[in-house]
Amino acid sequence: MSKVTDDFFKRKKNDWSLVKDDLLENYLKAYMVKLFSSQRPTIYLDCFAGAGKFGKNDIPYEEKEDGSPLIALKTMCEASSISKVYPKPPRLACFIEPKYYEELKTNIRKAEFSHEEFLIYTTPYPDAVQEFLDFVFTQWKNPNLFCYLDPYGVKYLEFEAFKQIRNENFGSLEFLINFNSFGFFRYACSVYEIEIREPRIANDEDVVELDPLSENGNLNQIERLNSIMGNNQWQEIIQDYKCGKINGYASEYKLAEMYKQQLRASLNFRYVLSIPIRFKEPNHPKYRMVYATNHADGAVIMGDVMYNCQDYLFEQYSLSTSGSLNLFSREELYGGPSVEASIIEYLRGKGELGGNEFKAGFYTDKFITAHLIEALKTLEKNNRITIRREPKTTTRHKPSRFFNESKGKHLYISLNE
C-alpha cells in the first residue's frame, strides 16, 4: 500500500471523508431499524475499515473524529435500542483492516464496545471475504448484510469479489460503494496515453487516491481496469473521448452508468443508485457513491438521505420544463431532460405504480434528485399524472396531499396518457 496512507488517519478528516461518513451514518440510522425488524441476524461489513479515528496522536481520544467503523458500531447500537422487535436479533460489525489493525482495535475498545459486537480481519481484501463468509454461514442462516466499500484506490474494486458475496444466501444484501469514476477515467486515459483536455478533471486535488493504480500504459493495467468494471466495454467510451466525440464529463457519466448497469445485470440487483457527489464547487461532481439493493424501501431511504444532504448532491438535470436554467453548462457536462420530463418518460407504459416502487425505480433508471417531490406536485397540479392516496382524506376530512409513503399511508402514481 502507498506510503501516502501512513499519515492519513493522523490528520483531520478531509472534505471527501466528511461527506462519505455523513451519508453512511444517515443511511444506517434509518435502514438498520428496518433490518432489525426482519428478526434475522444483521451484519455490517466494512472492507476498508481504517484506524477508526481521525486526528493527531497528541489529541485526546474524545476529540478525535470517528471513522466509519465507530460510526457503524454506534449507529447499530442506537438502532437496536429503539427497535421494537423482541427478542433483539443478533448484530455484528466486521472490519477488514490489515494495516491499522492495532489502532482500530484500541479505538473500538476505548469506545466501550464488547468483543462480541465486532470482528477484525487482518487478511487483506479481497482474500478476507471468503474468511468472513465461512464464519458467517457457520453461525447463521440467511443473515442480513450491509457491505460498505470505501477503498484506498479504485483498483481494489474487483468485480469478482462482489460476485463472491452476491452468490451467498443472504436474507437481505446491500452494497454502498465509493466509486471514484473520475479516477477510473484518468487511469483509462493514461493506459492509452490520452491527454485529458479538461484541467479540472486532469488535476483534481480535492479527491486524491491514497493507493493509486500505476499509470504505465500496458496490457496488465488494461486487464486491471477490466476487472474493476466487470467488462471491457469501457474502452469504447475512452476511444470516443480520444476522437473528440464526447468530453470528459460525458465520459465519466457514461462510465458511471456502465458500472451501475453491471451491478444490475451481473449481480442481479433490482435497484442501483449512482449518486454524483459534490463539495466546494457546486457546478461539478467529484465522484460517485453507488448503492445497490433488491429492496425498494432501501432505495427510497437513500433518496431521502440525499434530500436531507442535498448540499452534497450534484443535480445532473434542469429543474423545470418551463425555462429554468440548468445547474451546469451543457458545453461541459452531460445534458438531459428535466425532472418532470424524466418522470413522464419513466411512467409511460407502466400503468399504476406504488409510491416506493416508483421512487426506487426512478432513482435507478433515471437519477436521484432532491427535487422529485417538487416535480410530482407540478405534474399533479397540471393533470399530467394521477396520484391515488390511501387514506383519501386526513383526520380532519380534507383531501390527502402526502407524497411520501409511511405506515398507514400509501400512494399510487400513474401517467395520464
Secondary structure, DSSP 8 states (H G I E B T S, - for coil): --GGGGGGGGS---HHHHHHHHHHHHHHHHHHHHHHTTTS-EEEEETT---SEES-TTS-GGGSEE-HHHHHHHHHHHHHHH---SS---EEEEEE-SSSHHHHHHHHHHTT--GGGEEEE-S-TTHHHHHHHHHHHHH-SS-EEEEEE--SSGGG--HHHHHHHHTS--SEEEEEEEE-HHHHHHHHHHHTT---S-HHHHT-SSS--SS------SHHHHHHHHHHHTSSTHHHHHHHHHTTSS-HHHHHHHHHHHHHHHHHHHH--SEEEEEEE--S-TTS--EEEEEEES-HHHHHHHHHHHHHTTTSB---S-S-TTS---SS-TTTS-----HHHHHHHHHTT---EEHHHHHHHHHHHT---TTHHHHHHHHHHTTSEEEEEESSB-TTS-B----S-BTTBEEEEEE--
